[in-house]
Amino acid sequence: MTCGFVVPRLISLVDWSRDAGVVVNRRPRPPGPGPFPETVTELGTTYTGPLSTIISRAPPPHGRPAEASPRRRLTSEFVHALSYGCDPSASMKRALKGNSRDLQIHFGERRTLEEEGFELTLLWTRSEPVAAARARLAALTPDPAAVRAPRDHMIEAFDGIDRWVPRPVRIDLTDLVDRKAATIRQLQLADAHPSHPAALEALARWSHTSPLRRAAAAVLAHFEASARPLDSVYLHGELVIGSRYRDTVWRTGVGFGWRYYRGIVHHLQQGTDWFEVVRPTRTQALHMLHITVQDRTALPRW
């Protein structure tokens, strides 16, 4: 499945680990029609080293302005991506940065970033030649004393897996701990399969090669080993046993890859635990966060 994308008015970059800046030079071809970015900005540096590349596609001279309503196809792709838990901007991010993991792209978050103290440096704006962006970039000089910035909003449970916990999620989960509303610990799941017939039936939702099936099997096997009842488990949006219309409190919630992250607090209003497999994968280690409610009166509203 291909996820859609939306091009906003702002593209900004933050938290890259080796590169010290951005170059407006590469012109990828986004996978579909749509408005183009209006400005490109750069945020700070974390390492000394050569300025490296990311870029905005230059708009056609008579192209539609970025704030215009998206085309019907773009809207359809956006809704489709959200419905299946995909990042609607993923395709555009890949077009801009390729396979690089050293750059993080933020769409339409200028106000939020500025409120958090990030200083933006304008590189390019609509109607300007690319040469203007190159000139601004050339004026940026790496700080020889720069070192890697420490990750903010970190707790012990994120150690070693923070790259797979998006910053907005880290902020919210750290707040849960600070409020003493919940505790969070990290677990590493073993590759295992459940034996309960209901658990085996629940796995039929996914193909045998799906990373979600592997994650679900490991979680359900973990529940069996710890004698956690399956009749109160809500597994990635579906019940393992019973009907969602039954008058029952689903005490245990499970999510994969933050698809149902916004429902965690709502679940903890009545349930007791949430288990999140942060990065379902077909072959690599399965890391899981176990969130346990402590004080429901201290739970925030998300």
C-alpha positions in Angstrom: 0.0 0.0 0.0 1.3 3.5 -0.9 0.5 6.2 1.6 -0.4 9.7 0.4 1.3 12.9 1.2 0.4 16.6 1.9 2.8 19.4 1.1 2.4 22.2 3.7 3.5 25.8 3.8 6.7 25.1 5.8 9.3 22.4 5.7 11.8 22.5 8.6 14.5 20.1 9.8 15.6 19.2 13.3 17.4 16.5 15.3 19.7 15.2 12.6 22.7 13.4 14.0 25.7 13.8 11.7 24.9 16.6 9.3 25.1 20.2 10.2 22.7 21.8 7.8 20.5 21.6 4.7 21.2 22.3 1.0 18.5 23.4 -1.4 19.7 21.4 -4.4 18.0 18.1 -4.8 14.7 18.1 -6.7 12.8 14.9 -6.1 9.6 14.0 -7.8 6.8 13.6 -5.4 4.5 10.5 -6.0 1.4 12.4 -7.0 -0.1 15.8 -7.7 -0.4 18.5 -5.2 0.7 22.0 -4.0 4.3 22.7 -3.4 6.1 24.0 -0.4 6.2 27.7 0.1 9.2 28.0 2.4 12.2 25.9 3.5 13.8 26.6 6.8 16.7 25.1 8.7 17.0 24.6 12.5 20.3 24.6 14.3 23.1 22.1 14.2 24.0 19.2 16.4 27.3 18.0 15.0 30.3 19.6 13.2 30.8 18.3 9.7 30.0 19.0 6.1 26.7 20.5 5.2 24.6 17.9 3.6 21.6 17.6 1.4 17.9 17.8 1.5 15.7 19.7 -0.8 12.5 21.1 -1.9 11.2 20.7 -5.3 11.0 24.0 -7.1 7.4 24.9 -8.1 6.4 25.5 -11.7 6.3 29.2 -12.5 2.5 29.2 -12.8 1.9 26.5 -10.2 -1.0 26.7 -7.7 0.0 28.3 -4.4 0.7 26.0 -1.5 -2.3 27.2 0.5 -4.8 26.2 -2.2 -7.2 23.3 -1.6 -5.6 20.0 -2.3 -6.8 18.0 -5.3 -9.3 15.3 -4.9 -6.7 12.6 -5.4 -4.4 14.1 -2.8 -7.2 14.3 -0.3 -8.1 10.6 -1.0 -4.5 9.5 -0.5 -4.3 11.5 2.7 -7.5 10.0 4.2 -6.5 6.5 3.0 -3.1 6.8 4.8 -4.7 8.0 8.0 -7.3 5.1 7.9 -4.5 2.5 7.7 -2.3 4.2 10.3 0.3 5.5 7.9 2.0 8.8 7.9 0.2 10.9 5.2 3.5 12.8 4.6 5.7 9.7 4.3 5.9 9.7 0.5 6.9 13.3 0.4 9.5 12.9 3.2 11.1 10.0 1.2 11.1 12.2 -1.9 12.9 15.0 0.0 15.5 13.0 2.0 15.8 9.7 0.3 16.8 6.9 2.7 18.8 9.2 5.0 18.0 8.7 8.7 20.0 11.8 9.7 17.3 14.3 8.9 13.9 14.8 10.4 11.3 16.7 8.5 8.5 18.6 10.1 5.5 19.8 8.1 3.5 22.8 9.2 4.9 23.0 12.7 6.5 26.4 12.6 4.5 27.9 15.4 5.1 24.9 17.7 8.8 24.8 17.0 9.2 28.5 17.6 7.2 28.3 20.9 9.6 25.6 22.0 12.6 27.8 21.4 13.9 26.6 18.1 15.4 29.3 16.0 14.5 29.0 12.3 16.7 30.2 9.5 15.0 30.9 6.2 16.7 29.1 3.2 14.1 29.5 0.5 10.7 30.9 -0.2 8.4 30.8 -3.1 9.3 32.9 -6.2 13.0 33.0 -5.2 15.7 31.4 -7.3 17.4 28.4 -5.9 20.6 30.4 -6.0 19.2 32.5 -3.2 18.9 29.5 -1.0 22.4 28.4 -1.9 23.7 31.8 -0.9 22.0 31.7 2.4 23.3 28.2 3.1 26.8 29.2 2.2 26.5 32.0 4.8 25.9 29.4 7.6 29.2 28.3 9.3 29.4 25.2 11.3 30.2 25.7 15.0 33.5 23.9 15.7 32.5 23.5 19.3 29.1 21.9 18.5 28.3 18.6 20.1 25.3 16.3 19.9 22.3 17.8 21.6 20.9 15.7 24.3 17.5 14.2 23.7 14.8 16.0 25.6 11.7 14.3 27.2 13.6 11.1 28.0 12.8 8.5 30.7 14.6 5.3 31.4 12.0 3.3 29.5 13.1 5.0 26.2 16.8 4.0 26.5 18.0 2.4 23.3 14.6 2.8 21.5 14.1 6.6 21.5 14.7 6.8 17.7 11.4 4.9 17.3 9.4 7.0 19.8 8.5 10.2 18.0 9.2 13.4 20.0 5.5 14.3 20.4 4.9 10.8 21.9 7.9 11.2 24.2 6.5 14.5 25.4 3.1 13.0 26.3 4.4 9.8 27.9 7.0 11.7 29.9 4.2 13.9 31.1 2.3 10.8 32.3 5.2 9.8 34.4 5.9 13.3 35.7 2.3 13.5 36.8 2.6 10.1 38.5 -0.4 9.1 36.6 1.3 6.0 35.1 4.5 4.0 35.2 6.3 2.9 32.0 8.9 0.2 31.6 10.5 -1.4 28.6 10.3 -5.1 27.7 11.9 -7.1 24.9 9.6 -9.7 23.5 10.7 -13.2 22.6 9.7 -14.7 19.3 6.9 -17.0 20.4 3.4 -18.2 19.5 0.3 -18.5 21.7 -1.6 -21.7 22.1 -5.0 -20.4 23.1 -7.5 -21.0 20.3 -8.8 -17.4 20.6 -5.3 -16.1 20.3 -4.6 -18.1 17.2 -7.9 -16.9 15.7 -6.9 -13.3 16.4 -3.7 -13.8 14.5 -5.7 -14.6 11.3 -6.2 -10.8 10.8 -2.7 -10.6 9.3 -0.7 -12.6 6.7 2.0 -15.0 7.8 4.7 -12.5 6.6 3.3 -9.4 8.3 5.4 -7.8 11.0 2.1 -7.1 12.9 1.3 -10.8 13.0 4.8 -11.5 14.5 4.3 -8.7 17.1 0.8 -9.9 18.0 1.9 -13.5 18.4 4.8 -12.4 20.7 2.5 -10.2 22.8 -0.3 -12.9 23.2 2.3 -15.5 24.1 3.7 -13.1 26.7 0.2 -12.7 28.1 -0.3 -16.4 28.3 3.1 -16.9 30.0 2.1 -14.2 32.6 -1.4 -15.6 33.1 -3.0 -12.4 31.8 -6.6 -13.2 30.8 -7.3 -12.8 27.1 -11.0 -12.0 27.6 -10.1 -8.5 28.6 -7.5 -7.7 25.9 -8.1 -5.2 23.2 -5.5 -6.1 20.5 -4.7 -3.3 18.0 -8.2 -2.1 17.6 -10.0 -5.5 18.0 -11.0 -7.7 20.8 -9.3 -11.1 21.3 -12.4 -12.7 22.8 -16.0 -11.5 22.7 -17.9 -8.5 21.2 -17.0 -4.8 21.5 -20.6 -4.2 22.3 -20.4 -6.3 25.5 -20.7 -4.4 28.7 -17.1 -5.1 29.8 -14.1 -3.1 30.8 -11.2 -4.0 28.6 -8.4 -3.9 31.1 -5.5 -4.5 28.7 -4.9 -2.5 25.5 -2.3 -3.3 22.9 -1.0 -1.1 20.1 1.6 -1.4 17.3 3.8 1.4 15.9 1.8 4.1 17.7 -1.3 3.6 15.5 -3.6 4.0 18.6 -1.4 6.2 20.6 -4.0 8.9 21.0 -6.3 6.4 22.7 -3.9 5.4 25.5 -5.2 7.9 28.1 -8.8 7.2 27.2 -8.1 3.5 27.7 -6.4 4.1 31.1 -9.5 5.9 32.4 -11.0 2.5 32.9 -8.4 -0.1 31.9 -5.2 -0.9 33.8 -2.5 -1.5 31.3 -1.3 -0.5 27.8 1.3 -2.4 25.9 2.9 -0.7 22.8 5.2 -2.6 20.4 7.1 0.5 19.3 8.5 -0.9 16.0 6.9 -4.1 14.6 9.5 -5.8 12.4 9.7 -9.1 10.6 13.2 -10.1 11.8 14.6 -7.6 14.3 14.1 -7.3 18.1 10.6 -6.5 19.3 10.7 -3.7 21.9 7.5 -3.1 23.9 6.6 -0.4 26.4 4.3 -1.5 29.3 2.3 1.5 30.6 0.5 0.9 33.9 -2.0 3.4 35.4 -1.3 4.6 38.9 -3.6 7.6 39.5 -6.5 8.1 37.2 -7.2 11.5 38.7 -3.9 12.7 37.4 -4.4 11.5 33.8 -4.3 14.4 31.3 -6.5 14.9 28.3 -5.0 14.1 24.9 
